[in-house]
Structures are given as structure tokens and as C-alpha cells.
Amino acid sequence: MHKISLAPNKRIYFASDQHFGAPDPASSRAREHRFIAWLHQITPDCGALFLLGDLFDFWFEYDRVIPKGFVRVQGALAQIADRGIPLYFFTGNHDLWVRDYLSEEIGFQVFNQPQYFEIGSKTFLIGHGDGLGPGDYGYKRMKKVFTFPLFQKAFKWLHPDLGVRLAQYLSLRNKLISGSDDLVFTGAENEWLVQYAVQKQAKFPVDYYLFGHRHLALDLPIDPKISGVPEARYLNTGDWINHHTYAVFDGNSLELCRDTEGTTV
């Protein structure tokens, strides 16, 4: 269990699924500017920032090369880290090949799996969300291939111009950013991450489950009969492609908000 002490008048911010680099440089750049403006807005009262995956639409670290672009975002995040604000990064299905660049150059604390956190008097299970819960077996098999060390070594032998171009093409062609089905809520019983949260709650109860990946901002209660936690909830932070949503925790309550007004979703 990771523990975070929240100073008075400070907040914890959570955001995910920016997918910088997609679907084209122009629209990605506009999204970068909006996200950076949000980073500047939250910095004065930010006690910690959680990025819950898919910050980049594709990321692969060669020994001496990283993907071109996103320098403004990296600089803005480095400035936050330089102010002593902790940055927690969970790899997503689009940036699962993060190695040590973001931790060494920017100051991220990088996680590849969901993690338990205790912040003040509340407990959280936090992650990106890909491959969790029932179903999605095709992706789960694909992820095993992509995370297999031999596959990564083989991909590294591709010239970066070819490797990055190929990965970006496949991402867009397969609508991995967000298909239309991802933007429709069809009930908690059909949400794999909700089912995952319910399973976890029965074994190790927490106050909040917080994930990205879904591209739809959601705030759903978890039946207190499962664990006896009266106000346990599952929240999804949505995305920065269509919704520009994020979550904020003030030490007492966790809320979903939308950029830039800071209003509750």
C-alpha cells in the first residue's frame, strides 16, 4: 500500500487517455496546448498528479531514441516535478513500452499494474484498466505478446522511422484510440472494470476504484453489501479526445470534473 500525505489546501489530480500524436499532428498539438493550460491551472494547489495511461498514442524507447514530438507536454510535466510535486504514471495499452526515460528525465514514478494507495483517510485502487475484468480475451492474448521481452527486442531492431510509423498506422486503423462503442454506457453489468472492482471489493475493500482506458467519464457506486464500505465508488477519468475530463480528490471527497471550468460532471 503506497501512502500519500496530503498537505492542507492541496488536491490530488487524476487524468488519462490524452493519446498525444493521434490522429494527426495538428489535432494532437491543439490537444497538447489545452492539456498544458490545464496543467498550469492545477499546479498551484496540486499535491500529486496521477496520469492513468495512454498519455501517448504510441511510445517506444530505443536505447538512444524516443518518439518525435510531445516536447511541450514533457517540459510542462518536468516543471511540475521540479516543483517537488509527485508524478505517478500508469502505463496504458498504447504506451506500455515505457522504460526508464520518463522516470529519469522527467521524474515519473512508473507502474505497470494497478496499485493500492492510502491518501489521507481514504483508500484507492488505481490503474489504467486495460485487460482487467472478464472478457476482452483477444486483447489479453495480444498484450501477452506485446509485453513478451523477446518481442520487444525484435521490435527494437526496426529502424525508428519504420517502427513508429507502423505502430501509429495500426493504432489508427484498428480504432484503438476510441471506437464508437467506447462512448456508450450500457449499464454497470456490462462494464468490465466495474465487474473487476466488484471482485476486488469482496477480497480487499477500498473506498475508490479509479481507472482510465474506457474513454467515458463514469462515477458508479459499488454495492456496500459486498464489503460494508458505505460509499465505495468506481470512477473512470474519461479522456482528453472528446470529454476533457479528470478526477480530483481534496482529502475528503473524489469528484469528476471537466476542463476548464472545474465543474462536477
Secondary structure as GFF3:
##gff-version 3
##sequence-region A 1 265
A	DSSP	beta_strand	2	4	.	.	.	ID=ss1
A	DSSP	beta_strand	11	15	.	.	.	ID=ss2
A	DSSP	alpha_helix	25	42	.	.	.	ID=ss3
A	DSSP	three_ten_helix	43	45	.	.	.	ID=ss4
A	DSSP	beta_strand	46	51	.	.	.	ID=ss5
A	DSSP	alpha_helix	71	82	.	.	.	ID=ss6
A	DSSP	beta_strand	87	90	.	.	.	ID=ss7
A	DSSP	alpha_helix	101	101	.	.	.	ID=ss8
A	DSSP	pi_helix	102	106	.	.	.	ID=ss9
A	DSSP	beta_strand	108	111	.	.	.	ID=ss10
A	DSSP	beta_strand	115	119	.	.	.	ID=ss11
A	DSSP	beta_strand	122	127	.	.	.	ID=ss12
A	DSSP	alpha_helix	137	146	.	.	.	ID=ss13
A	DSSP	alpha_helix	149	156	.	.	.	ID=ss14
A	DSSP	alpha_helix	160	173	.	.	.	ID=ss15
A	DSSP	three_ten_helix	180	183	.	.	.	ID=ss16
A	DSSP	three_ten_helix	188	190	.	.	.	ID=ss17
A	DSSP	alpha_helix	192	203	.	.	.	ID=ss18
A	DSSP	beta_strand	208	211	.	.	.	ID=ss19
A	DSSP	beta_strand	217	221	.	.	.	ID=ss20
A	DSSP	three_ten_helix	224	226	.	.	.	ID=ss21
A	DSSP	beta_strand	233	237	.	.	.	ID=ss22
A	DSSP	beta_strand	245	249	.	.	.	ID=ss23
A	DSSP	beta_strand	254	258	.	.	.	ID=ss24
A	DSSP	beta_strand	263	264	.	.	.	ID=ss25
###
